[in-house]
Amino acid sequence: MGIGFRELLIILAIALLIFGAKRLRTIGSDLGAAVKGFKKAVDEGDTEESGKQLKAPAAQDADFESTPAEKSGSKSANG
């Protein structure tokens, strides 16, 4: 279902009547600048995160004294 061309024209005509042409142009440019800034910030965050992952040292396995089966001692893993 979505918005068709006719519905979009009606919405734009109502917005033009409410805000006026000059104000509508300003709103559009401000909205475009906000979207552009948001995309730039997301891209910078992605590159920063990938840079951190590349520079991070390799994770080491944890050293445990024993496994839970060895601690209980009552039952073995084989039977």
Buried (B, 14 or more C-beta within 10 A) or exposed (E): EEEEEEEEEEEEEEBEEEEEEEEBEEEEEEEEEEEEEEEEEEEEEEEEEEEEEEEEEEEEEEEEEEEEEEEEEEEEEEE
